Amino acid sequence: MSASRPGTGPDLARSCGARCVRGRGTARSLGTSARDTYAVPVRNQRHIVDYALRKRALLRQYRAGTVSRAEVCDAGPYLLRAAEYHGEHIEHPCPVCTRRNMSLVAWVFGSELGQASGSARRPDELDRMTQLFSEFTVFVVEVCRMCRWNHVAISYVLGTGGTGPGRSRAQQAAAP
């Protein structure tokens, strides 16, 4: 993960509804502007995985002609709808069609979430969930609503970490 390039590492994590690893910093868009995109601080972000290298490799294959446009621009209707209603618009151009119609969508997964697992969430919802659940994973997907490009940008784990009011029922029952 490289923090020196805008739009990667902690900069991207901040633009995806989470604060930097140490819990401080300003939110940034995927580009180089320093405007705040999310005013809601999110606690306990950890296990950050940046998928920028995988994205660059896929785009290199696409530009070389070894991967077709249909293979890289394959967002389904559910993902496109989530990008429209739950996504955060970013000023970063699409790497395939170069239009500025990109969105970041945060998807949550975790056994403790029940039916909410596998759904798209807005940043304010992520903050509430962080306080309620001990651990869940967030996958942030960048989506172009014009050409249907989509790729996982970053993933991270949120939650109370097993302490405080967000402990699971099993953890609460085991506590003295």
N, C-alpha and C positions, 0 to 999 in steps of 0.2 A: 504494500500500500504506500503510495507516495503522497505526502502532504504538500509537496512543492508545486504541484500542478493544480490549478483551480478545477473543481469539478471531480476531484478524486479524494479518497480517504475521508478524514474528518470533515472537510469542507462539504462533501456530498452528504455525509451523515447529518450535518447540521441543516442542510436544505431539505432533508427528508423527514423533518419533524423531530429531530433529536439534537441535543446539544453535544458539544465535543466530549471526548472521553473523560475529561476531568470535570465536566459539568458546567463549564463556563465558556463564553465565547458568543459571537454573534451569528445568527443564522445567515446563510448565503444561498444565493441561487446557484444553479449549475454553472453559470458563466463566471465572469470576473467581478460582477457588481457586488457591493457589500451591503445591499439593502436587506433588512430583516424580512424573511418570508414567513417565519413562525415566531410568534411572541411567547408561546407556551414552552416553558422549560420541561424537559423530560429527564427523569432521574435514572440512574443505574444502567446506562447504556454500556454494553460490554460485548466482547467477541465479534468485533467488526470485521467483516469480510468484504473486500472491494473486488468487483468483477471487471475492472477496467482492462486488464490484460486479456481476458477471455473475449471481451467486446472488441478490442483492437484486432485480435486474431481473426474473429469472424468477419469484421469489416474488410480486413486484408484479403480474405478468401473471396468475399463478395466482389471486391474491386478487381481481383485477378480472374474472375469468371468461373471459379471452381464451385461456388455456391450461388444458386439462383436467387433472384429477388423474391420469388414466392416463398423461399425458405427463410428469409430474414424478415420479411414483412407479412407475418402470419398471425397477427393479433386477432383473437376471436371477438365476437360481439360483446361478451360479458366483460372482457378486459377493456374494450373501447368505451363501454358504458361506465365502467368504474373510473376510467381516466377522465371522463366528462364530468361526473358527479362527485367523485371523491378525490380526484387528483389535484395537484397543485401545478398550475401553469408555470413553465420556466421559459426564459428567453433564449435558451440554447437551441441552435438549429439542429434539425434532424440529420443524422449522418448519412442517410440514404437519399431523401428528397430535398434536403437543405431548407425546407420551410420551417418557420418558427411556430409550430403548432404542437410542441412537446409538453407532456405532463409527467409528473412523478406520482406513482400510486403506491401506497404502503399496504401490503398484505400481511395479515397476522396469522400465525400458526402456533398451536400449543395444546397439549392434552387438557390443561386446566381451563381452557376457554370454552369447551363444549361446542355448541352450534356456531359460535362466533369464529371458530377456527376456520381459516381459509377464506376470510372475507376482507374486503378493502376497508380501510379506516382513515379518517382525517386526523390531523395532528392533535387536536383537542381530545379526541377519543383515545389516542395513544397515551396521552398524559393520564387520563382517568384509569385506563387499563393498567398502566404502570403501577398505580397505587393499589389496585384491587387484586392483582395476580402476582404470584411469586416469580414466574418466569414464562416468557413467550418469545417467539422469534418473529422479527419483522423483515420482510423482503420488500425492497423498494424497486419497482419496475419503471423504467422510462418507456414511454409510449408516444408514438406520433399518431395523432388521430387522423392524419391525411393519408399517409402511405401504409399505415399499420405496422411500422417498425416497432419492435419491443425487445427489451433485453433487461435482465436483472442487473441493476446498477450496484447495489450494496445490500448486505444483510447484517443484522445485529440482534442482540438479545436484550430485552427490557424486562422489568419487573422488580419486585422488592428484594429478590435474592433470598427469599425464605425468612425475612425478618419483618416485623411490623404487622399492620393490619392485612397485608396482602398475602399472608402465609396460606398455604393450602389447608384444607380441612384435616388431612392426615398429619401435617406438621403441627397444627393446633392441638389435635388430640394427643399427640406424643409429648407435647410440652408439659412440664410439671405444674 
